[in-house]
Amino acid sequence: MDVTLTDDEVALLRDVLTSAASDLRMEIADTDNPEYKRGLHERQARMSEVLTKLGGPVTG
């Protein structure tokens, strides 16, 4: 699938994913269930891949 986004849309998507990744890190740290934690780590990896494709996480 190909999606065409404007620069503003890319920036917004990067910002949303960066925020969600931060929330996910906290959820991973707070869970004791190994299976659930493994799934969260997989989700985190996929989010990181998308962020890389979008030019990296938003900083500052």
TORSEMI-575463 format. One line per 5 residues: number of its first residue (from 1); for each residue x negated, z negated, y negated of N, C-alpha, C. Coordinates in nm, 4 decimals, padded with zeros to 6 digits. Atoms other than C-alpha are relative to their C-alpha. Example, Ala and Ser with C-alpha at 12.3 -4.5 7.8 and 13.67 -1.06 7.14 Angstrom:
<atoms>
1 = -00.0890 00.0000 00.1190 -01.2300 -00.7800 00.4500 -00.0900 00.0000 -00.1200 ~ 00.0820 00.0060 00.1190 -01.3670 -00.7140 00.1060 00.0770 -00.0730 -00.1090
</atoms>
This chain:
<atoms>
1 = -00.0837 00.0000 00.1167 00.0000 00.0000 00.0000 -00.0888 00.0000 -00.1237 ~ 00.0695 -00.0036 00.1284 -00.1240 00.0859 -00.3462 00.0942 -00.0506 -00.1076 ~ -00.0767 00.0540 00.1110 -00.0075 -00.1007 -00.6526 -00.0801 00.0258 -00.1274 ~ 00.0648 -00.0233 00.1283 -00.0863 00.0008 -01.0074 00.0447 -00.1076 -00.0969 ~ -00.0281 00.1088 00.0928 -00.1116 -00.2849 -01.2551 -00.0704 00.0256 -00.1325
6 = 00.0661 -00.0055 00.1297 -00.1859 -00.2992 -01.6253 -00.1060 -00.1095 -00.0045 ~ 00.1018 00.1044 00.0157 -00.4822 -00.5068 -01.7444 00.0648 -00.1370 -00.0196 ~ -00.0695 00.1271 00.0216 -00.2390 -00.7756 -01.8623 00.0601 -00.0532 00.1299 ~ -00.0564 00.0424 -00.1286 -00.0689 -00.7832 -01.5217 -00.1077 -00.0505 00.0935 ~ 00.1125 00.0462 -00.0826 -00.4043 -00.8158 -01.3454 -00.0439 -00.1380 -00.0459
11 = 00.0410 00.1301 00.0529 -00.5006 -01.1029 -01.5745 00.1011 -00.1077 00.0379 ~ -00.1037 00.0957 -00.0376 -00.1677 -01.2744 -01.5088 -00.0081 -00.0336 00.1487 ~ 00.0084 00.0225 -00.1440 -00.1989 -01.2300 -01.1318 -00.1233 -00.0827 00.0350 ~ 00.1216 00.0796 -00.0227 -00.5555 -01.3639 -01.1379 00.0227 -00.1445 -00.0403 ~ -00.0271 00.1347 00.0480 -00.4405 -01.6645 -01.3395 00.0909 -00.0756 00.0964
16 = -00.0938 00.0633 -00.0938 -00.1510 -01.7382 -01.1028 -00.0704 -00.0333 00.1319 ~ 00.0713 00.0249 -00.1256 -00.3711 -01.7031 -00.7937 -00.1045 -00.1100 -00.0147 ~ 00.1000 00.1040 00.0236 -00.6431 -01.9210 -00.9449 00.0664 -00.1371 -00.0037 ~ -00.0740 00.1256 00.0060 -00.3894 -02.1928 -01.0208 00.0491 -00.0412 00.1390 ~ -00.0490 00.0290 -00.1351 -00.2362 -02.1671 -00.6734 -00.1150 -00.0417 00.0914
21 = 00.1163 00.0359 -00.0822 -00.5836 -02.1828 -00.5157 -00.0434 -00.1437 -00.0292 ~ 00.0343 00.1377 00.0358 -00.6531 -02.5042 -00.7054 00.0969 -00.0984 00.0652 ~ -00.1006 00.0846 -00.0648 -00.3269 -02.6559 -00.5820 -00.0220 -00.0051 00.1509 ~ 00.0222 -00.0085 -00.1438 -00.4088 -02.5404 -00.2301 -00.1186 -00.0868 00.0419 ~ 00.1162 00.0852 -00.0307 -00.7483 -02.7136 -00.2381 00.0413 -00.1465 00.0067
26 = -00.0472 00.1389 -00.0015 -00.5741 -03.0409 -00.3220 00.0856 -00.0268 00.1237 ~ -00.0843 00.0178 -00.1182 -00.3210 -02.9889 -00.0417 -00.0848 -00.0074 00.1266 ~ 00.0907 00.0035 -00.1155 -00.6003 -02.9178 00.2078 -00.0661 -00.1377 00.0101 ~ 00.0666 00.1304 00.0000 -00.7765 -03.2380 00.1051 00.0946 -00.1127 00.0413 ~ -00.0968 00.1071 -00.0259 -00.4568 -03.4411 00.1427 00.0627 00.0030 00.1388
31 = -00.0659 -00.0080 -00.1305 -00.3490 -03.3236 00.4885 -00.0910 -00.0503 00.1119 ~ 00.0735 00.0489 -00.1166 -00.4521 -03.4875 00.8139 00.0296 00.0819 00.1252 ~ -00.0405 -00.0802 -00.1146 -00.2853 -03.2345 01.0457 -00.0973 00.1187 00.0144 ~ 00.1017 -00.1055 -00.0151 -00.5652 -03.0094 01.1817 00.0579 00.1419 00.0052 ~ -00.0595 -00.1333 -00.0100 -00.3365 -02.7162 01.2652 00.0499 00.0476 -00.1363
36 = -00.0496 -00.0340 00.1330 -00.1704 -02.7232 00.9240 -00.1167 00.0286 -00.0936 ~ 00.1186 -00.0182 00.0843 -00.5107 -02.7580 00.7557 -00.0662 00.1347 00.0280 ~ 00.0586 -00.1288 -00.0378 -00.6406 -02.4562 00.9489 00.0785 00.1143 -00.0648 ~ -00.0839 -00.1021 00.0637 -00.3456 -02.2495 00.8238 -00.0220 00.0071 -00.1498 ~ 00.0260 00.0022 00.1438 -00.4112 -02.3609 00.4676 -00.1349 00.0644 -00.0322
41 = 00.1310 -00.0624 00.0204 -00.7766 -02.2594 00.4995 00.0097 00.1524 00.0133 ~ -00.0183 -00.1447 -00.0158 -00.6697 -01.9152 00.6238 00.0677 00.0589 -00.1237 ~ -00.0693 -00.0456 00.1219 -00.4329 -01.8810 00.3280 -00.0973 00.0032 -00.1175 ~ 00.0991 00.0075 00.1067 -00.7127 -01.9880 00.0933 -00.0969 00.1188 00.0076 ~ 00.0911 -00.1132 -00.0181 -00.9411 -01.7197 00.2395 00.0653 00.1306 -00.0443
46 = -00.0710 -00.1218 00.0420 -00.6776 -01.4487 00.1892 00.0155 00.0053 -00.1517 ~ -00.0121 00.0047 00.1461 -00.6206 -01.5628 -00.1691 -00.1331 00.0342 -00.0657 ~ 00.1327 -00.0285 00.0529 -00.9946 -01.5503 -00.2314 -00.0321 00.1498 00.0087 ~ 00.0214 -00.1444 -00.0159 -01.0082 -01.1934 -00.0974 00.0755 00.0786 -00.1071 ~ -00.0801 -00.0687 00.1018 -00.7295 -01.0859 -00.3328 -00.0633 -00.0214 -00.1373
51 = 00.0644 00.0275 00.1275 -00.9002 -01.2569 -00.6272 -00.1265 00.0841 -00.0170 ~ 00.1203 -00.0832 00.0072 -01.2224 -01.0747 -00.5454 00.0360 00.1441 -00.0329 ~ -00.0454 -00.1363 00.0270 -01.0363 -00.7432 -00.5431 00.0474 00.0159 -00.1442 ~ -00.0493 -00.0041 00.1372 -00.8888 -00.8325 -00.8825 -00.1083 -00.0294 -00.1021 ~ 00.1104 00.0223 00.0929 -01.2293 -00.9035 -01.0326 -00.0422 -00.1444 -00.0122
56 = 00.0437 00.1386 -00.0016 -01.2738 -01.2705 -00.9480 00.0968 -00.0932 -00.0686 ~ -00.0897 00.0993 00.0588 -01.1072 -01.5928 -01.0532 -00.0131 -00.0076 -00.1510 ~ 00.0017 00.0214 00.1443 -01.0159 -01.6605 -01.4119 -00.0774 -00.1274 -00.0270 ~ 00.0750 00.1191 00.0377 -01.2579 -01.9036 -01.5738 00.0231 -00.0284 -00.1462 ~ -00.0153 00.0396 00.1402 -01.2272 -02.1004 -01.8939 00.1395 -00.0029 -00.0347
</atoms>
